[in-house]
Amino acid sequence: MFGLPIGGEREFLRELGLDFREMFTVGGEDSARRFLTRADGTQVGAQLIAEAMARMAARAREAAPTSPEVQQQMSPERMREQQRLSAYHLAEAVVAS
């Protein structure tokens, strides 16, 4: 395991004799659907994650002023975007043919 240069994944992997296939954000919708979704459609850990996000949002609302701008910054959508930007990624690559 090792890190890949952001934005230069394809070239980096090509120099190692690998073809880049896909990039997944750890915990993102695509990776959760592919790696955490059971046959019955439920996701491993989904309830715990939802509870943790709700607690985090409640604490943020309690600690922050109640202005509409601050409330918008603490929206679930905004929090997911911040999580996406600071998340780890998985790259799928195969031996170049």
N, C-alpha and C positions, 0 to 999 in steps of 0.2 A: 504494500500500500504506500502511496506517496501522493503528494499534491500536484495539481496541474495548474499551469498559468491561466489566469482568468482571461477569457477571450482568445487564447491561443491553444485551446485544447486539441483541435484537429491537427495543427501543424506539429505540436509536441508529440502526439501519439503516432503520427505518420513517420517521424524521425526514429521512432522505436519499432517500426515495422507493423504498426497496428492501424486499423481503420476505425475511426470514431463512428459509433452508431447512434447513441442516445445519451442525453444528460437528464438526470432526475434530481430534483431538490429533495433532500431527506425530509420526510414529513409533508411534502407537497402533495397535491391532489393526485398527480400521476403516479408517484411512487407509492402512495398509500393504496391506491386502487390496485397496483400491480403486486406489491409485496406484503400488504397488511390486510387485504380483503379476503375473508373466508368464502367458501363456496356458497354459504347462505346469504352473502351480501353484507354481513356485519364486519366491522373493522376491529382488529386487535387494538385495545387501548383507547378506543374512540371515546368512551364514557369518561375515562380519567382525564383525557386531554380537554374535553368540553368543560368538565368541572374546574380544571385548573385555569382555563381561559376565563371562565365566568368569575372566579375568585380574583384573578389578576385585574380584570376590568372593573370590578366593584371596588377594589382597593385604590385603583387609579382615580376613579370618580370621587371617592371620599377624600383623597389627598389633594385633588386639583380644584381650582375655582370652577364654578358652574357656568362659565361663559359658553355660548354655543360653539365657539372656535375650539376651546379645549375639549368639549364633549366630542366634537367631530374627530379630533386627533386621537381620541381614545376609542373610536369605533372598532368593532370586531374586524371590519375590512382593513382598516388602517393597521391594526395590530398584526393581522396576517401578512400584510405587505412588508412590514418591518421584519417580521420573522423570516419571510422569504429572502429578503436582502441580506440577512445575516446568517443564513443557513448553510449547511454543508451540502455538497452535491455529489452524486454518484455518476460516473461516466461508464457507459458500456462500450467496449471496443473488442474487435476481433482481429486475429492475425490476418494481415494484408495478403491478398491472393496474388 
